[in-house]
Amino acid sequence: MSTLHVDHPLQPGDRVPNLVLDAISRDGKIALDDFRGRSPLLIGLFRGLMCPFCRRHVAAMAQLNPFLREKGIESLAVVNTPVERARLYFCYHPIPGLLAASDPGRASHRAFGLPLLEFTENETDWPYKVGMDVVKTMRVDRPGELPEPMDPATAADLLNEKDGYELTEADQQVRIPGHMQLVGHFLLDREGVVRWSFTEVEEEAWNVCQALDPEELMSAASQVAH
């Protein structure tokens, strides 16, 4: 597997490295080179399934998958969850038709330039450190699931309680106390070049735990598909 590590998110025009990951949705491996020269690819890089926002964003990605496939674009969701734990989760929460891969070591996140964010008491150097004083000012809005917009930590607790999600030993193995892996989506053309992205790095932390805009994605997909 590539050990490439870049210190900022890949931008439009950047070529992605090859990565080989354990497949969740089928046996064997999934390599980014499998898609190169064959089809564009939307790759979603997520935290572990212990993150309630990521669970929802993977499900949303599965819902968008048929529309992207109509344009000839494949989709791949990558989670920081050990493969057997992820397979068990998706047995109970299916993502039909969506390819998924396990990357508990976060090699893909490093290769795409998504930082591991450190929580501090009051020191912020985005996107490497963020103070809890700043986190408490952030707001995540999920109408119908949250009673009101609230900070990510409080929202996560409520959503985990709502889902009845219980942390397992496998989940605990990939947790890094005091840190959070930043995540995002990257739309690649047939040659493996980034053409569009949406990540938590942008907007000085206000994208954290937020869903991408489907209309923006589909507009970019229409350009890549041509």
NUGU-275798 format. One record per residue (C-alpha): x, y, z; residue number from 1. Coordinates in Angstrom, 3 decimals, padded with zeros to 6 digits. Each point is the difference from the previous one (the first is absolute). Example, Ala and Ser with C-alpha at 12.3 -4.5 7.8 and 13.67 -1.06 7.14 Angstrom:
ATOM        px        py        pz    k
ATOM   012.300  -004.500   007.800    1
ATOM   001.370   003.440  -000.660    2
END
This chain:
ATOM        px        py        pz    k
ATOM   000.000   000.000   000.000    1
ATOM   001.151   003.515  -000.720    2
ATOM   001.402   001.858   002.997    3
ATOM  -000.323   003.376  -001.694    4
ATOM  -000.897   002.776   002.432    5
ATOM  -000.901   003.492  -001.212    6
ATOM  -000.579   002.896   002.385    7
ATOM  -003.048   001.545  -001.677    8
ATOM  -003.069  -001.438  -001.734    9
ATOM   000.500  -000.965  -003.630   10
ATOM  -001.360   002.689  -002.303   11
ATOM  -001.545  -000.060  -003.492   12
ATOM   002.777  -000.928  -002.396   13
ATOM   001.859  -002.202   002.502   14
ATOM   000.483  -003.651  -000.933   15
ATOM  -000.832  -002.478   002.752   16
ATOM   002.353  -002.828   000.982   17
ATOM  -000.991  -003.626  -000.210   18
ATOM  -001.326  -001.478   003.233   19
ATOM  -000.885  -003.625   000.682   20
ATOM  -002.590  -000.559   002.740   21
ATOM  -002.004  -002.894   001.438   22
ATOM  -003.409  -000.207  -001.632   23
ATOM  -003.009   000.045   002.319   24
ATOM  -002.800  -000.505  -002.484   25
ATOM   001.673  -003.046  -001.562   26
ATOM   003.014  -002.228   000.571   27
ATOM   003.527   001.000  -000.980   28
ATOM   001.565   003.378  -000.561   29
ATOM  -001.006   003.258  -001.677   30
ATOM   002.696   002.078  -001.711   31
ATOM  -000.437   003.512  -001.334   32
ATOM   001.898  -001.131  -003.083   33
ATOM  -002.949  -002.341  -000.696   34
ATOM  -001.948   003.065  -001.141   35
ATOM   002.777   001.826  -001.820   36
ATOM  -000.627   000.096  -003.739   37
ATOM  -003.406  -001.623   000.515   38
ATOM  -002.335   002.419   001.778   39
ATOM  -000.145   003.160   002.107   40
ATOM  -000.242  -000.621   003.734   41
ATOM  -001.563   001.746   002.974   42
ATOM   001.980  -001.040   003.076   43
ATOM  -001.327   000.840   003.436   44
ATOM   002.555  -000.150   002.817   45
ATOM  -001.719  -000.339   003.356   46
ATOM   000.797  -000.464   003.671   47
ATOM  -000.850  -003.311   001.596   48
ATOM  -003.586  -001.143   000.121   49
ATOM   000.006   001.078   003.644   50
ATOM  -000.538   003.537  -001.406   51
ATOM  -003.768   000.549  -000.375   52
ATOM   000.486   002.701  -002.628   53
ATOM   002.129  -002.307  -002.126   54
ATOM  -002.565  -002.787   000.266   55
ATOM  -002.572   002.387  -001.399   56
ATOM   002.312   001.342  -002.693   57
ATOM   000.824  -003.533  -001.182   58
ATOM  -003.737  -000.732  -000.216   59
ATOM  -000.509   003.235  -001.963   60
ATOM   002.828  -001.026  -002.331   61
ATOM  -001.788  -003.304  -000.625   62
ATOM  -003.165   001.906  -000.907   63
ATOM   001.908   002.149  -002.517   64
ATOM   001.820  -002.976  -001.493   65
ATOM  -002.704  -000.978  -002.566   66
ATOM  -000.110   003.556  -001.384   67
ATOM   003.781   000.107  -000.329   68
ATOM   000.069  -003.409  -001.666   69
ATOM  -002.418   001.330  -002.626   70
ATOM   002.795   002.424  -000.884   71
ATOM   002.572  -002.812  -000.054   72
ATOM   001.536   000.991   003.347   73
ATOM   000.874  -002.632   002.612   74
ATOM  -000.078   000.683   003.749   75
ATOM   002.182  -001.285   002.823   76
ATOM  -000.478   000.618   003.738   77
ATOM   003.087  -000.467   002.202   78
ATOM  -000.414  -000.294   003.776   79
ATOM   002.567  -000.072   002.842   80
ATOM  -001.600  -003.155   001.359   81
ATOM   001.518  -003.513   000.077   82
ATOM  -001.426  -002.053  -002.847   83
ATOM  -001.868  -002.648   002.006   84
ATOM  -001.643   002.620   002.213   85
ATOM  -001.016   001.986  -003.087   86
ATOM  -001.426  -003.088  -001.711   87
ATOM  -002.095  -000.766   003.063   88
ATOM  -001.312   003.565   000.139   89
ATOM  -000.969   000.030  -003.675   90
ATOM  -001.781  -003.336   000.381   91
ATOM  -002.491   001.834   002.192   92
ATOM   000.187   003.325  -001.882   93
ATOM   000.346  -000.958  -003.677   94
ATOM   001.477   002.328  -002.604   95
ATOM  -001.181  -001.842  -003.134   96
ATOM   002.179   000.559  -003.054   97
ATOM   002.563   002.171   001.782   98
ATOM   003.593  -001.195   000.100   99
ATOM   001.567   000.370   003.432  100
ATOM   003.508  -000.545   001.345  101
ATOM   001.663  -000.166   003.410  102
ATOM   002.979   002.175   000.901  103
ATOM   000.485  -000.115   003.786  104
ATOM   003.525   001.399  -000.373  105
ATOM  -001.284   003.112  -001.847  106
ATOM   002.543  -000.374  -002.826  107
ATOM  -002.517   001.349  -002.514  108
ATOM  -000.672   003.097   002.096  109
ATOM   003.715   000.775   000.207  110
ATOM   000.438  -000.573  -003.733  111
ATOM  -002.853   002.408  -000.773  112
ATOM   001.370   002.576   002.434  113
ATOM  -002.712  -000.110   002.660  114
ATOM   001.556   000.923   003.374  115
ATOM  -000.442  -001.698   003.347  116
ATOM  -001.460   002.834   002.069  117
ATOM   001.127   000.492   003.597  118
ATOM  -002.432   001.342   002.588  119
ATOM   001.435   002.554   002.430  120
ATOM  -001.469   002.078   002.787  121
ATOM   000.162   003.355  -001.774  122
ATOM   002.720  -000.117  -002.686  123
ATOM  -001.117  -000.077  -003.636  124
ATOM   002.262  -000.438  -003.010  125
ATOM  -002.443  -001.273  -002.598  126
ATOM   000.044  -002.698  -001.390  127
ATOM   002.523  -001.550   002.385  128
ATOM  -001.265   001.189   003.375  129
ATOM  -003.336   001.284   001.215  130
ATOM  -000.913   001.325   003.436  131
ATOM  -003.063  -001.321   001.761  132
ATOM  -001.058   003.619   000.359  133
ATOM  -000.325   000.074  -003.810  134
ATOM  -001.660  -003.416  -000.204  135
ATOM  -002.734   001.183   002.336  136
ATOM  -000.860   002.819  -002.415  137
ATOM  -000.461  -002.368  -002.980  138
ATOM  -003.494  -001.067  -000.967  139
ATOM  -001.233  -003.121  -001.759  140
ATOM  -003.583   000.036  -001.222  141
ATOM  -001.876  -003.217  -000.751  142
ATOM  -003.713   000.853  -000.095  143
ATOM  -002.111  -002.915   001.129  144
ATOM   002.880  -001.594   001.905  145
ATOM   001.289   002.786   002.223  146
ATOM  -002.328   002.280   001.949  147
ATOM   002.058   003.019  -001.062  148
ATOM   003.399   000.853  -001.508  149
ATOM   002.649  -000.965   002.537  150
ATOM   003.728  -000.476   000.380  151
ATOM   001.462  -003.166  -001.550  152
ATOM   000.860  -001.736   003.290  153
ATOM  -003.484   000.434   001.473  154
ATOM  -001.598  -000.922  -003.327  155
ATOM   002.135  -003.147  -000.285  156
ATOM  -001.027  -001.160   003.469  157
ATOM  -003.687   000.472  -000.803  158
ATOM   000.261  -001.770  -003.361  159
ATOM   001.920  -002.936   001.454  160
ATOM  -002.654  -000.346   002.680  161
ATOM  -002.721   000.199  -002.650  162
ATOM   001.744  -002.677  -002.081  163
ATOM   000.739  -002.261   002.955  164
ATOM   003.571  -000.268  -001.276  165
ATOM   002.280  -001.735   002.487  166
ATOM   003.773   000.273  -000.288  167
ATOM   001.753  -003.335  -000.371  168
ATOM   003.609  -000.931   000.635  169
ATOM   000.631   000.353  -003.746  170
ATOM  -001.328   003.575   000.123  171
ATOM   002.182   000.789   002.998  172
ATOM   003.101  -001.289  -001.795  173
ATOM  -000.182   002.729  -002.636  174
ATOM  -000.853   002.889   002.317  175
ATOM   002.733   002.541   000.640  176
ATOM  -000.780   001.818   003.261  177
ATOM  -000.063   003.763  -000.333  178
ATOM  -000.025  -000.128  -003.805  179
ATOM  -002.450  -000.241  -002.894  180
ATOM   000.734  -001.006  -003.573  181
ATOM  -001.251   002.598  -002.466  182
ATOM  -001.893  -001.452  -002.947  183
ATOM  -001.337   000.851  -003.418  184
ATOM  -001.076  -000.969  -003.498  185
ATOM   002.098   000.138  -003.175  186
ATOM  -001.304  -000.376  -003.554  187
ATOM   002.634  -001.462  -002.313  188
ATOM  -000.022  -000.182  -003.780  189
ATOM   000.859  -003.140  -001.967  190
ATOM   003.710   000.694   000.336  191
ATOM  -000.129   000.315   003.785  192
ATOM   000.261   003.793   000.062  193
ATOM  -002.028   001.975   002.561  194
ATOM  -002.681   002.139  -001.651  195
ATOM  -002.112   000.989   003.029  196
ATOM   000.109  -000.409   003.761  197
ATOM  -001.886   000.740   003.187  198
ATOM   001.929  -000.406   003.252  199
ATOM  -000.189   000.982   003.647  200
ATOM   003.239   001.944  -000.430  201
ATOM  -001.611   002.824  -001.950  202
ATOM  -002.006   002.871   001.460  203
ATOM   002.152   000.308   003.131  204
ATOM  -001.716  -002.900   001.819  205
ATOM  -003.596   000.793  -000.931  206
ATOM  -000.195  -003.046  -002.301  207
ATOM   000.685  -002.342   002.924  208
ATOM  -002.689  -002.707   000.194  209
ATOM  -001.946   001.649  -002.830  210
ATOM  -001.409  -001.856  -003.000  211
ATOM   001.019   000.914  -003.513  212
ATOM  -002.419   001.798  -002.327  213
ATOM  -001.450  -002.625  -002.382  214
ATOM  -000.766   002.606  -002.660  215
ATOM   003.586   001.235   000.037  216
ATOM   001.270  -003.565  -000.263  217
ATOM  -002.313  -000.895  -002.878  218
ATOM   000.997   003.160  -001.873  219
ATOM   003.662  -000.963   000.350  220
ATOM  -000.827  -003.571  -000.995  221
ATOM  -001.622   001.199  -003.207  222
ATOM   003.243   001.760  -000.917  223
ATOM   002.178  -003.010   000.816  224
ATOM  -002.268  -002.401  -001.892  225
ATOM   000.412   001.933  -003.284  226
END
